[in-house]
Amino acid sequence: MQAATIQVETLTCPSCLQKIESAVKGLPGVVEDSVKVMFNSSKVKLNFDEAQVSIEQIEKAISDVGYEVKKSSVKSA
């Protein structure tokens, strides 16, 4: 299991948060209960199973709903 912190572009509205949360939670291998989108810091924190999904796929899901990923850090959970 991996823990990721993903810095995204500045979030401007609560619906941004919900779009990102929905996109990430829909991916196989992402632990749904671990997904936290922090509005004030524009960060997404989550745990995921690297055997099922990669950090690149998670970043792509965020990009696909219209938000730029600035950087990601991943460590073992």
N, C-alpha and C positions, 0 to 999 in steps of 0.2 A: 504494500500500500504506500502511495506517495501523497505528500501534502504539497499543494501548490498555492502560491500567492501570485496573482496576476494583476499588474498595474495597467489600468485602461485610461483612455482619455477622460477628461473631466466630465463627470455625469451632471446633467443639468435638470433632470426631472425624475420623480419617483417612477414614472413608467419606464424610463431607461433601465432602472434597477430590475424591474419585473421582466423586461425583455431578455436581459442577460441571464437572469436566474432561470427562466424557462428554457432558454437555449442550452444552458449548461446541464441542467437537471435532466434534460431529454437524452443525454448521451449515455450509451451503455458503459458501465465501469465507473461512473461518477457516483459517489455516495451522496444521495439526495439530501439527507439530513445535515451533511457537512457544508453544503453550499451557502456561503454568506457573501452578499454583495454589500460593500460598505460605501454608502452614498458620499459621505464627507471626504473620505480619502481616495475614492474612485478605485477601490481594490476589490478583487474577487478572491475569496479563499475557499478552498475545497480539498477534499480527499478523493483520490481516484485509484483504481486498480490499473497499473501500467500494462498488465497483460491484456486488458480489454480496450484501453483508449490511451492515446499519447497526448502529451501536453500540446503538441502541434494541432491535434484534432480539436482540443478544447479551445485553443486560441482561434482556430478557424471558425468554430461555432459562434464565438463572440464577434469576430469580424463579419460573419455572414448576416448578423442582425444589425450591423451598421456602426460598430464601435471599434476604434483603433486600439490594439494591444501595444502598450509601450514596452513592457518587459515582464518576464516571468521568472519566478524562482521555484525550484522543486527540491524537496528533501524527503527522505524516508519518514513515514508517519509512525 
